[in-house]
Amino acid sequence: MLFYTVMKPLVQVALRVFFRRLEVRHRERLQGAGPLLIASNHPNTLMDPLVAAINRRQPIAFLAKSTFFQNPILRAIMESGNSIPIYRRQDLDTGAETLTPAQLEAQNEKAFGRCYDYFDRGGTIMIFPEGTSVSERRLRPLKTGAARIALGAEARRNFQLGLRILPLGINYFDPQRFRSDVFINLAEPICVADYAAQYRENPEAAAEALTEEIRTRLEAHLVITVSDEEDELITQVERTFGQHLIQDDEETLYDNFLLSRTLLKAGRYFEQHEPARLLEVRQRLHAYLQQLQQLGLTDDALAARGPSSHRGRRAAVAAGRLLLGLPVYVYGLISSYLPYIIPSWVARRATSEVEFVAPIMLTVGMLSFTGFYLGQTALVHHFTQDWRWTLLYFLSLPVSGFYALGYAGTLHERRRRLRALRLFDSQRPTMEALLRQRATLLRLLREAREAYLARR
């Protein structure tokens, strides 16, 4: 528990840096009093419990597969981080777990007992009923373990415990990329005592019914695709034209979530009723993105930015800002480049499984930035022997590092736009044809949206 208490504020800072936006809908549901069982989807391994833990004031205990506890060092970290091992039958089949079936059953009985005791004290536990983590926008079949633990805890107290299950949907918009977005969508909690009569009559049927209710509520709070082809199309539309399809002036992650679900429903509707329309959009979008890639452009760089008479003034203002900020950018780049680049370098070499890329980057980033910043600060103090200069330098490191990150993004965007302008001069017919492709795609998407909404 001490490790959890010490690490939580550090992880909060790290996640706020790692993600560009982290939005929670119905946050008050996550702050309710215990006992509480949080049941979540599991698309991004160790990132999933972290994004939940930093958003709940009360400590959370986590149910984790027993194989994480086999290494003594990892076992110490997991136990200090408030984790309880669960022994899975599938690990017996793969040889990852060496217990006999009887021993596995006995160990799980102990784990269930620890959960019951934790709930008796008003605690919060998080479980991932899918039983595995895969980086896809899917919800795999749920195991009944979450329901059996909840019903067992309530039955031990004659269904007077007051335990609730909170389905928590985690939606990542680009889970392996630094400075991406994550949207946490909380469902209405389930009162476990509502299943008391069914449990007394048939415990297994009650567990199945409760598991089905968890699944239903999770599905309503997630973006779920059924195939790689469907996911690719929806992702391409979201990232290329999403801002043109959202009606609100201020775009939120909830807006993006609703857009994704609407695109999925519309795609399935047209696949059934107007497959030719869907095929045309898919083919034109593929050709457009391929052409952008060949020219080294993005849709944002190609998009019109207002009247041409204002472009010179806007370019001059942007260039002036970049010039004024250049010294701070160089300072931030020198002091933060190595700790910034090391996490992705390590992650690429440490794993080929995409589910582990983000957790490795986060962990290594916490170590690299802490180590480099403290080391540089120690050097400054060694040469200045003045705590005021040392403190000022230390405070300047994260500020200049963040500024350098934003500056680099702005600089990259300006270079893309300048490239687009140069291509208009050197390859005008190609660029005009590309603009026509873009306009046609936007028209097709808007017409499809109107047709889909009008069907009602």
C-alpha positions in Angstrom: 0.0 0.0 0.0 2.9 2.4 0.7 4.3 1.8 -2.8 0.8 2.6 -4.2 0.5 5.8 -2.2 3.9 7.0 -3.1 3.7 6.1 -6.8 0.1 7.4 -7.5 1.0 11.1 -7.7 4.0 10.3 -9.9 1.9 8.2 -12.2 -0.7 10.9 -12.4 1.9 13.4 -13.6 3.3 10.8 -16.1 -0.1 10.0 -17.6 -1.0 13.7 -17.9 2.2 14.1 -19.9 1.9 10.8 -21.9 -1.7 11.5 -23.0 -2.6 14.7 -24.8 -6.2 14.5 -23.4 -7.6 12.2 -20.8 -11.4 12.8 -20.5 -13.7 11.0 -18.0 -17.5 11.0 -18.6 -19.7 10.7 -15.5 -16.7 11.1 -13.2 -18.9 11.2 -10.1 -19.7 7.5 -10.6 -16.0 6.7 -10.0 -16.0 8.7 -6.8 -18.8 6.8 -5.0 -18.2 5.1 -1.7 -17.2 1.5 -1.6 -17.5 -1.4 -1.6 -17.1 -1.2 -5.4 -16.0 -3.6 -8.1 -14.8 -1.9 -11.3 -15.2 -4.1 -14.4 -13.4 -2.8 -17.4 -12.4 -3.8 -20.9 -8.7 -4.5 -21.3 -7.1 -3.1 -24.6 -3.8 -1.7 -23.3 -2.3 -4.0 -20.6 -0.8 -2.1 -17.7 -2.1 1.3 -18.9 -5.7 0.3 -18.2 -5.5 0.0 -14.4 -3.4 3.1 -14.2 -5.9 5.4 -16.0 -8.6 4.2 -13.6 -6.5 4.4 -10.5 -5.4 8.1 -11.0 -9.1 9.1 -11.3 -10.4 7.5 -8.1 -9.5 9.0 -4.7 -9.9 5.7 -2.9 -7.1 3.2 -3.4 -7.9 0.4 -5.9 -6.8 -3.2 -5.6 -6.3 -5.0 -8.9 -6.9 -8.6 -9.9 -4.0 -9.7 -12.1 -3.0 -13.0 -13.7 -0.8 -15.2 -11.5 2.0 -15.4 -14.0 2.9 -11.8 -13.2 3.8 -12.9 -9.7 6.3 -15.7 -10.6 9.3 -13.3 -10.9 10.3 -12.3 -7.3 11.0 -8.7 -8.3 7.8 -8.3 -10.3 5.9 -10.1 -7.5 7.1 -7.5 -4.9 6.1 -4.6 -7.2 2.7 -6.1 -7.9 1.9 -6.8 -4.2 3.2 -3.3 -3.2 1.0 -1.9 -6.0 -2.1 -3.5 -4.4 -2.6 -6.4 -6.7 -4.2 -9.8 -6.0 -3.2 -12.9 -8.2 -5.9 -14.8 -10.0 -5.1 -18.2 -11.4 -6.4 -18.9 -14.9 -7.2 -22.3 -16.3 -5.9 -21.2 -19.7 -2.4 -20.7 -18.2 -2.4 -24.4 -17.2 -3.1 -25.4 -20.9 -0.2 -23.2 -22.1 2.2 -24.3 -19.4 2.6 -20.8 -18.1 1.2 -21.9 -14.7 2.7 -25.1 -13.1 0.0 -25.8 -10.5 -2.3 -28.8 -10.7 -6.0 -28.1 -11.3 -6.8 -28.8 -7.7 -4.1 -26.4 -6.5 -5.3 -23.7 -8.9 -8.8 -24.0 -7.5 -7.5 -23.7 -4.0 -5.5 -20.7 -4.8 -8.4 -19.0 -6.4 -10.6 -19.7 -3.3 -7.9 -17.9 -1.3 -8.0 -15.0 -3.8 -11.8 -14.8 -3.7 -11.6 -14.7 0.1 -9.1 -11.8 0.0 -11.6 -10.0 -2.3 -14.5 -10.6 0.1 -12.4 -9.3 3.1 -11.5 -6.2 1.0 -15.1 -5.5 0.2 -16.1 -6.0 3.9 -13.8 -3.1 4.6 -15.5 -0.9 2.0 -12.7 -1.3 -0.5 -12.5 -1.0 -4.3 -11.3 -3.8 -6.6 -10.7 -3.6 -10.4 -11.1 -6.6 -12.6 -10.8 -7.2 -16.4 -13.5 -9.9 -17.2 -12.1 -10.5 -20.7 -9.2 -12.3 -19.0 -6.7 -11.1 -21.6 -5.5 -7.9 -23.2 -5.5 -7.3 -27.0 -5.0 -3.9 -28.6 -8.1 -3.9 -30.7 -11.4 -2.1 -30.6 -13.2 -5.3 -29.6 -14.9 -6.7 -26.5 -14.1 -10.4 -26.1 -16.4 -12.9 -24.3 -16.4 -12.1 -20.6 -15.5 -14.6 -18.0 -17.9 -15.1 -15.1 -15.2 -14.4 -12.4 -16.3 -10.8 -11.7 -19.9 -11.8 -11.2 -19.0 -14.8 -9.0 -16.7 -12.7 -6.8 -19.4 -10.0 -6.5 -22.2 -12.5 -5.7 -20.0 -14.5 -3.3 -19.1 -11.3 -1.4 -22.8 -10.3 -1.1 -24.0 -13.8 -0.2 -21.5 -13.9 2.7 -23.3 -10.9 4.1 -26.8 -12.1 3.2 -26.9 -9.5 0.4 -26.7 -6.6 2.8 -23.2 -5.5 1.9 -24.2 -2.9 -0.6 -21.6 -3.9 -3.2 -22.0 -2.3 -6.7 -20.3 -3.2 -10.0 -19.2 -0.2 -12.1 -18.7 -1.1 -15.8 -15.9 1.2 -17.1 -15.2 1.6 -20.8 -11.7 2.6 -21.9 -11.5 4.0 -25.4 -8.0 4.8 -26.7 -7.8 6.8 -30.0 -4.2 5.7 -30.8 -3.0 3.6 -27.9 0.7 3.2 -28.9 1.3 6.8 -29.7 2.8 9.4 -27.3 0.4 12.4 -26.8 -2.7 10.6 -28.0 -6.1 10.7 -26.3 -8.0 8.4 -24.0 -11.7 8.6 -23.2 -13.1 6.8 -20.0 -16.8 6.2 -20.3 -18.5 5.1 -17.1 -21.8 3.2 -17.1 -24.5 3.2 -14.5 -23.4 1.0 -11.5 -25.1 -2.4 -11.0 -26.5 -3.2 -7.6 -25.4 -6.8 -6.9 -28.2 -7.3 -4.3 -30.7 -7.2 -7.1 -29.6 -10.7 -8.1 -30.2 -12.1 -4.6 -33.3 -14.1 -5.4 -31.8 -15.6 -8.6 -28.6 -16.5 -6.7 -30.4 -18.3 -4.0 -32.3 -20.3 -6.6 -29.4 -21.0 -9.0 -25.9 -19.4 -8.3 -24.6 -20.3 -11.8 -27.5 -18.8 -13.6 -27.2 -15.6 -11.5 -23.5 -15.4 -12.4 -24.3 -15.7 -16.1 -27.1 -13.1 -15.9 -24.9 -10.7 -14.0 -22.0 -11.2 -16.5 -24.4 -10.6 -19.4 -25.5 -7.3 -17.8 -21.9 -6.2 -17.4 -21.3 -7.0 -21.0 -24.4 -5.1 -22.2 -23.4 -2.0 -20.3 -19.7 -2.1 -21.4 -20.8 -2.5 -25.0 -22.9 0.7 -24.7 -19.9 2.6 -23.6 -17.2 1.4 -26.0 -16.4 1.8 -29.7 -16.5 -1.8 -30.9 -15.5 -2.9 -34.4 -16.1 -6.4 -35.8 -13.3 -6.7 -38.3 -9.9 -5.2 -39.2 -11.4 -3.9 -42.5 -14.2 -2.1 -40.6 -11.8 -0.7 -38.1 -9.4 0.6 -40.7 -12.2 2.5 -42.6 -13.6 4.1 -39.5 -10.1 5.1 -38.2 -9.2 6.6 -41.6 -12.5 8.7 -41.7 -12.0 9.8 -38.0 -8.4 10.9 -38.4 -8.8 12.5 -41.8 -12.2 14.2 -41.7 -13.4 13.9 -38.1 -13.3 17.6 -37.4 -15.5 18.3 -40.4 -18.2 15.8 -39.3 -18.5 17.0 -35.6 -21.1 19.8 -35.3 -20.1 21.2 -31.9 -17.9 24.3 -31.8 -15.8 22.9 -29.0 -14.8 19.3 -29.8 -14.5 16.9 -26.9 -13.5 13.3 -26.7 -17.1 12.4 -26.1 -17.9 14.0 -29.4 -15.3 11.8 -31.0 -16.7 8.8 -29.3 -20.2 9.6 -30.6 -18.8 10.1 -34.1 -17.1 6.8 -34.0 -20.2 4.9 -33.0 -22.3 6.8 -35.6 -19.8 6.0 -38.3 -19.9 2.3 -37.3 -23.7 2.2 -37.4 -23.8 4.0 -40.7 -21.1 1.8 -42.2 -23.1 -1.3 -41.3 -26.3 0.2 -42.5 -24.8 1.0 -45.9 -23.1 -2.3 -46.1 -26.5 -3.9 -45.9 -28.6 -1.4 -47.9 -26.3 0.5 -50.2 -23.0 -1.4 -50.5 -22.0 0.5 -53.7 -22.0 3.8 -51.8 -19.8 2.3 -49.0 -17.4 0.8 -51.6 -17.1 4.1 -53.4 -16.2 5.9 -50.2 -13.7 3.2 -49.2 -12.0 3.3 -52.6 -11.9 7.1 -52.9 -10.6 7.5 -49.4 -7.9 4.9 -50.0 -6.7 6.6 -53.2 -6.8 10.0 -51.5 -4.7 8.9 -48.5 -2.3 7.1 -50.8 -1.8 10.2 -52.9 -1.2 12.3 -49.8 1.5 9.8 -48.6 3.2 9.8 -51.9 3.4 13.6 -51.9 4.5 13.8 -48.2 1.4 15.7 -47.1 -1.4 15.5 -44.6 -5.0 16.5 -45.0 -4.5 19.4 -42.6 -1.7 20.8 -44.7 -3.9 20.6 -47.8 -7.0 22.1 -46.2 -7.9 25.7 -47.0 -7.1 28.2 -44.2 -9.1 31.2 -45.2 -8.9 33.8 -47.9 -5.7 33.8 -49.9 -5.3 37.6 -49.3 -4.7 36.8 -45.6 -2.2 34.0 -46.1 0.9 36.2 -46.3 0.0 38.0 -43.1 -0.7 34.7 -41.3 2.5 33.2 -42.5 4.5 36.2 -41.3 2.9 36.1 -37.9 3.6 32.3 -37.6 7.2 32.8 -38.7 7.6 35.6 -36.2 6.4 33.4 -33.3 8.6 30.6 -34.4 11.6 32.9 -34.5 10.9 34.4 -31.1 10.5 31.0 -29.5 13.5 29.4 -31.1 15.9 30.0 -28.2 13.5 28.4 -25.7 13.0 25.5 -28.2 16.8 24.9 -28.5 17.2 25.0 -24.7 14.4 22.5 -24.2 15.6 20.3 -27.0 19.1 20.1 -25.6 17.9 19.4 -22.0 15.1 16.9 -22.9 15.8 15.2 -26.2 17.6 12.2 -24.8 15.1 11.3 -22.0 12.4 11.9 -24.6 13.8 9.6 -27.3 15.0 6.8 -25.0 11.5 5.4 -24.1 10.4 4.8 -27.7 13.8 3.3 -28.5 13.6 0.9 -25.6 10.0 0.0 -26.4 10.7 -0.9 -30.0 13.5 -3.2 -28.9 11.9 -4.7 -25.9 8.7 -6.0 -27.4 6.9 -6.8 -30.7 3.5 -6.9 -28.9 1.7 -3.6 -29.4 -0.2 -4.0 -26.2 3.0 -3.5 -24.2 4.5 -0.5 -26.1 2.7 2.2 -24.2 3.4 0.8 -20.7 7.0 0.3 -21.5 7.3 3.9 -22.9 5.5 5.3 -19.8 7.7 3.3 -17.3 11.0 4.1 -19.1 10.0 7.7 -19.6 9.4 8.1 -15.8 12.9 6.7 -15.2 14.7 8.6 -18.0 13.2 12.0 -17.3 13.7 11.7 -13.6 17.3 10.5 -14.0 18.3 13.0 -16.6 16.7 16.0 -14.9 18.2 15.1 -11.5 21.6 14.5 -13.0 21.6 17.8 -14.9 20.4 19.6 -11.8 23.2 18.1 -9.8 25.7 19.2 -12.3 24.4 22.8 -12.2 24.6 22.8 -8.4 28.1 21.4 -8.6 29.3 24.3 -10.8 27.3 27.1 -9.3 27.1 26.1 -5.6 24.0 28.3 -5.5 20.7 26.7 -4.5 18.7 29.6 -6.2 20.3 28.9 -9.6 19.9 25.2 -9.1 16.2 25.5 -8.2 15.6 27.9 -11.2 17.3 25.5 -13.5 15.4 22.5 -12.2 12.0 24.3 -12.7 13.0 25.3 -16.2 13.5 21.7 -17.4 9.9 20.5 -17.6 8.6 23.9 -18.8 11.2 24.2 -21.6 10.7 20.5 -22.4 6.9 20.9 -22.9 7.5 24.1 -24.9 10.0 22.3 -27.1 7.4 19.5 -27.7 4.7 21.9 -28.8 7.2 24.0 -30.8 8.3 20.9 -32.7 4.7 20.0 -33.5 4.0 23.5 -34.8 7.2 23.6 -36.8 6.4 20.2 -38.4 2.9 21.5 -39.3 4.3 24.7 -40.9 6.8 22.7 -42.9 4.0 20.5 -44.2 2.0 23.6 -45.3 5.0 25.1 -46.9 5.5 21.9 -48.8 1.9 22.1 -50.0 2.4 25.6 -51.3 5.6 24.6 -53.1 3.8 21.7 -54.7 1.1 24.1 -55.9 3.8 26.0 -57.7 5.6 23.0 -59.1 2.8 20.5 -59.6 -0.4 22.5 -59.9 -2.4 20.1 -61.9 -1.7 17.3 -59.4 -2.5 19.4 -56.4 -5.7 20.7 -58.0 -6.8 17.2 -58.7 -6.0 16.3 -55.1 -8.2 19.1 -53.9 -11.0 17.9 -56.1 -10.6 14.4 -54.6 -10.9 15.9 -51.2 -14.0 17.9 -52.0 -15.6 14.9 -53.5 -14.9 12.8 -50.4 -16.3 15.4 -48.1 -19.4 15.7 -50.3 -19.9 11.9 -50.3 -19.5 11.7 -46.5 -21.9 14.5 -45.9 -24.4 13.0 -48.3 -24.0 9.6 -46.6 -24.6 11.2 -43.2 -27.8 12.9 -44.4 -29.0 9.7 -46.0 -28.3 7.7 -42.9 -30.1 10.2 -40.6 -33.0 10.6 -43.0 -33.7 6.8 -42.9 -35.4 7.4 -39.6 
